C-alpha cells in the first residue's frame, strides 16, 4: 500500500511527456487536476488512489498495536512516536483522498480570469475547501515523517529510515517553506517565485519518504539492532519500532 501510494503520488511527472498546457515551474500542482483541465480526471484519480492506499497502510499499522501480545511488546513511551507517526500518515491519506474530490474549478496561475475571480471570491467554495485539505495533507505528511523518523532513531529500528529520514525531513521542511513563501507572494500579486517547482519538490520528497518506509517494512527487511543486544534480528512490525525482549522474560 505504501509503495502504491508513492507511485500514484508522483503521477504528476507524466506532465513531462503529456501536454498539459501548464508551466511546471510556475503552476500550482493542484491545477493539473482542475475541473477545466483536459487531464484533470486522470490526476484526480491518481490522487485518490494515493490517499486511499496510504490511509489503508496507516490503519493496518495502527491495528497492529491491538494485536495479540502488543501490550507486552513495549512501554507506552516506546510506542508513542510510532503511533503518532502512523496516525499522522492516516490524516495525510484521508486529506489527500478528500483533496481529489474537491478540485479547483480553474487554473489561477495560467488563467488571468480565474485569478481575478479567485481574488474577488467568485470561485466555488471548493477552492477554499481544497486549500484546507491540502494543508491538512501536508501537515500529516510532515507529522508522519517526523514521528516515524524519531521512532526509528530512538529505538534502533528500520535502518534506512534511521539513516535517511532526517535528511528527507530537512529537505521537506525547506521545500515546504519555499512553497508557503511562493504562495504568499502569488496571493500578494508579487509573482509566483517558482511556486510550481517548490510544490513539485515538496510532493516528490513525500513520495520518496513513503517508498523508503515501504522498503523498511518489506518482508525480510532487517529491522536493525536492539540497543544492548548486539545485532540480533527480530521480526519487523509496523506497530512497534523496537520490541524489548526483557518485557517478555
C-alpha positions in Angstrom: 0.0 0.0 0.0 2.8 2.4 0.8 4.6 1.7 -2.4 1.4 2.1 -4.4 0.8 5.4 -2.8 4.3 6.6 -3.5 3.9 5.7 -7.2 0.4 7.3 -7.5 1.6 10.4 -5.7 4.2 11.0 -8.4 1.8 10.7 -11.3 2.4 14.4 -12.0 5.7 13.5 -13.7 3.5 12.5 -16.6 3.4 16.2 -17.5 6.9 15.7 -18.9 5.5 13.6 -21.7 1.9 14.8 -21.8 0.8 18.2 -23.0 -1.0 19.8 -20.1 -0.7 23.5 -21.2 0.6 24.4 -17.7 4.1 25.6 -16.8 5.5 23.1 -14.2 7.8 25.7 -12.8 5.1 28.3 -12.1 1.7 26.4 -11.9 0.2 25.0 -8.7 0.4 21.2 -8.7 -3.3 21.1 -8.0 -4.0 22.9 -11.3 -3.2 19.6 -13.1 -6.4 18.2 -11.5 -8.6 21.3 -12.0 -12.0 20.7 -13.5 -11.3 22.7 -16.6 -8.1 20.8 -17.4 -8.1 18.2 -20.2 -6.3 15.6 -18.0 -7.9 16.7 -14.7 -9.7 13.4 -14.3 -6.5 11.4 -14.6 -4.7 13.4 -11.9 -7.7 13.4 -9.6 -7.9 9.6 -9.9 -4.2 9.1 -9.0 -4.5 11.4 -6.0 -7.5 9.4 -4.8 -5.5 6.2 -5.2 -2.5 7.6 -3.4 -4.7 8.9 -0.5 -6.7 5.7 0.0 -3.6 3.5 -0.3 -1.6 5.3 2.4 -4.7 5.5 4.6 -5.1 1.8 4.4 -1.5 1.2 5.2 -1.7 3.5 8.2 -4.9 1.8 9.5 -3.3 -1.6 9.2 -0.2 -0.4 11.1 -2.3 1.2 13.9 -4.3 -2.0 14.1 -1.1 -3.9 14.9 -1.0 -2.1 18.2 -4.1 -4.0 19.3 -2.9 -7.4 18.1 -2.0 -10.4 20.3 0.8 -9.6 22.6 1.1 -6.0 21.7 0.6 -4.9 25.3 3.8 -6.7 26.3 5.8 -5.6 23.3 7.0 -2.3 24.9 6.1 0.6 27.1 3.7 3.3 26.1 6.5 5.8 25.7 8.4 3.4 23.4 5.4 3.1 21.1 4.0 6.7 21.3 6.2 8.0 18.5 5.2 5.2 16.2 1.5 5.6 17.0 1.8 9.3 16.4 3.6 8.8 13.1 1.0 6.3 11.7 -1.9 8.5 12.9 -0.3 11.4 11.0 0.0 9.3 7.9 -3.7 8.3 8.2 -4.5 12.1 8.3 -2.3 12.6 5.2 -4.1 9.8 3.4 -7.6 10.9 4.3 -6.9 14.5 3.4 -5.3 13.6 0.1 -8.3 11.5 -0.9 -10.6 14.4 0.1 -8.4 16.8 -1.9 -9.0 14.8 -5.0 -12.8 15.1 -4.6 -12.5 18.9 -4.0 -10.7 20.1 -7.2 -10.1 23.7 -8.3 -12.5 24.9 -10.9 -9.8 26.6 -13.0 -6.0 27.3 -13.0 -5.3 30.7 -11.5 -1.6 30.9 -12.3 -2.2 30.4 -16.0 -5.7 31.9 -16.4 -6.0 35.6 -15.5 -9.7 35.5 -15.4 -9.6 32.6 -13.0 -7.1 34.5 -10.8 -9.4 37.6 -10.9 -12.4 35.6 -9.9 -10.5 33.9 -7.1 -9.3 37.3 -5.8 -12.9 38.6 -5.9 -14.2 35.5 -4.1 -16.3 34.4 -7.2 -15.0 30.9 -7.5 -16.7 27.8 -6.0 -16.3 27.0 -2.3 -14.2 24.0 -3.4 -11.2 26.4 -3.8 -11.3 27.1 -0.1 -12.0 23.5 0.8 -9.2 22.4 -1.4 -6.7 24.7 0.4 -7.8 23.3 3.7 -7.5 19.6 2.7 -4.1 20.3 1.0 -2.8 22.0 4.2 -4.0 19.0 6.3 -2.4 16.6 3.9 1.0 18.3 4.1 0.7 18.6 7.9 0.0 14.9 8.1 2.9 14.1 5.9 5.3 16.2 7.9 4.0 14.8 11.1 4.4 11.2 9.9 7.9 11.8 8.6 9.0 13.4 11.8 7.4 11.0 14.3 8.4 7.8 12.5 12.0 9.1 12.0 12.2 9.8 15.7 10.9 6.3 16.5 13.5 4.7 14.2 16.3 6.7 15.7 15.3 6.4 19.3 14.8 2.6 19.2 17.4 1.5 16.7 14.9 0.1 14.1 14.3 0.4 10.4 17.9 1.3 9.4 17.0 3.0 6.1 14.6 5.3 7.9 17.1 5.9 10.7 19.8 6.8 8.2 17.9 8.9 5.6 14.8 10.1 7.5 16.5 13.2 9.0 17.8 14.3 5.6 14.4 13.9 4.0 12.8 15.7 6.8 15.2 18.6 6.5 14.7 18.8 2.7 10.9 18.6 3.1 10.9 21.5 5.6 12.9 23.6 3.2 10.6 22.7 0.3 7.5 23.5 2.4 9.0 26.9 3.4 9.7 27.6 -0.3 6.1 26.7 -1.3 4.5 28.7 1.5 6.6 31.7 0.6 5.7 31.4 -3.1 2.0 31.0 -2.4 2.1 34.2 -0.2 3.9 36.1 -2.9 1.4 35.0 -5.6 -1.6 35.9 -3.5 0.0 39.3 -2.8 0.5 39.9 -6.6 4.3 39.6 -6.4 4.7 36.8 -8.9 4.9 33.1 -8.4 8.5 32.6 -7.1 8.7 29.3 -9.0 5.7 28.1 -7.0 5.2 25.0 -9.2 8.8 23.9 -8.8 8.6 24.2 -5.0 5.4 22.2 -4.7 6.7 19.5 -7.0 9.8 19.1 -4.9 7.7 19.0 -1.8 5.5 16.2 -3.2 8.4 14.3 -4.6 10.1 14.2 -1.2 6.9 12.9 0.4 6.7 10.1 -2.2 10.4 9.2 -1.6 9.7 9.0 2.1 6.7 6.7 1.5 8.9 4.5 -0.7 11.7 4.5 2.0 9.2 3.4 4.7 7.8 0.7 2.4 11.3 -0.6 1.8 12.0 -0.6 5.6 8.8 -2.6 6.3 9.0 -5.1 3.4 9.0 -8.8 4.3 12.6 -10.0 5.1 13.9 -6.5 5.7 16.4 -6.3 8.6 14.8 -4.3 11.4 18.1 -3.2 12.8 19.8 -4.0 16.1 18.2 -3.7 19.5 20.4 -1.4 21.6 22.2 -3.5 24.2 21.5 -6.8 22.4 24.1 -6.8 19.6 22.8 -7.4 16.1 20.1 -9.9 17.0 17.4 -9.9 14.3 13.8 -9.6 15.4 10.7 -9.6 13.1 9.8 -6.3 11.6 6.5 -4.9 12.7 4.8 -1.6 11.7 3.4 -1.2 15.1 6.4 -1.4 17.4 9.7 0.2 16.4 11.7 -1.8 19.0 10.3 -4.9 20.7 12.1 -5.3 24.0 12.8 -8.9 24.9 13.2 -8.0 28.6 9.5 -7.3 28.8 8.9 -11.0 27.9 11.3 -12.5 30.4 
